[in-house]
Amino acid sequence: MSGLAKYLLENGCEVSGSDVCDSKYVHKVKDLGAVVHIGHSADNVPEGAVVIASTAIRDNNPEIIRAKELGLPIYHRSDLLAEISREGKFFLGYSGTHGKTTTSGLCSYVLEKAGLKPSYVVGGIIPELDTNAHCQNGKFFAAELDESDGTIVKYVPNICVVNNLEADHLDFYKDGLKSILETFEQFISKMPDDGVVLVNYDCEASKSLHNHKTMTFGLTEDADYSARNIKYNEDCTTFDIYFKGEFLTDLKIILKGKHNVYNSLSVLASLHQAGVDLNLVKPHFATFTGMGRRFQKVGEFNGVVIYDDYAHHPTEIKAALSSAASFKDKNIIAVFQPHRYSRLKNLWNDFMGAFDNVNKVIVTDIYAASEDPIDGINSEKFTHELSKKVTCEHLSGDMKEVAKKLFPTLKSGDIVIGLGAGTINKLGPELVKLSEEVVDVAR
């Protein structure tokens, strides 16, 4: 939502809005001229406005009720993004269950660094650019295409990457993966005949989306775009890329993990299909440090290092924790904030196998994300069951309280990794603040 607000502000639109709490996103749009209210109220809705709402906003929200009373047009955020994407630029879309924020951000970053002046709206802050959206006069428009609520069918990109597909958002997709595949098939059918869909060859679900528009990428030689000779070094990963069996280019990235080989490969493939000169963009893959909240280092004190990751699905958690494999002889502590009662219920058994590579798991209270509680689904029960597999403890309260309880137990050599899509990102700053208070007391 903040990215869309920035895009409109850069186009000279008058923008106002509201959020439940203050944040860096609020400050960024305010700095661009937006009027932002903290808390939802009918008084926040100006007459004559066009109202844009996300899926999280329910019909009983006071601002939605007021907008209906005033007879104002109300659109979903996907409608606005779809409208922006129709402004005549070459549209690069990035989708899939996992990796769409990183791939859309990486694409935007390398195009920006190459001087191609792209426009983009992505789902996270690109650290080196310090923004999640920008409107410029270059040829390309890049965007993250969210499938969580089925609205992906509204977009018509020229090229789309489908990173992977598996069961998620089962509160919406009642038939699980079958429903997700049907939605993606509908989405692809609307793309132009000369459009290209790049699907992950190593993911059976995405590979099943086969038609005349699809091409493949993967780590096997049978993929159209194949990553070979992969070398995982301590400070970087290198590999060669082959296109239809012929050497295309080599690539160096500093992102950790096998999943980021896939991410980088898919972005380069999409740019190659878009006709971008690879010599312009290739050097910048090696300077991309990742998206905000994607295994992002957020603090360090007394030999304790803190990372933050948006991972909230079992597969994402496994990928994030695989990035910690390079930390030799360290004590890995995963702090997991379950996101949505429905996701924890539907993927309960998958979550049980997601924390194998850590020394300890701290489970916080569930972040509801506007959902009502579900009987029998709670952090206490989850912690009790998970403790049969790994050392596990439940810490209740907000992130300030969790930090206060966790801080005294930390020692030099500990790696703390916050995992979740809710308020877990506040854990790192709270731990750092506590360490600074201890230093002040000592002085």
Helices and strands as residue ranges (DSSP letters): H 2-10, E 16-19, H 24-31, E 35-38, G 42-44, E 51-53, H 62-69, E 74-76, H 77-85, E 90-95, H 100-113, E 119-126, E 131-134, E 140-144, G 151-154, E 159-162, H 177-189, E 196-200, H 204-207, E 214-218, E 225-232, E 237-243, E 246-253, H 258-273, H 278-285, E 296-301, E 304-309, H 314-322, G 323-326, E 331-336, H 341-346, H 348-352, E 360-363, H 379-386, E 392-394, H 399-406, G 407-409, E 414-419, G 424-426, H 427-442
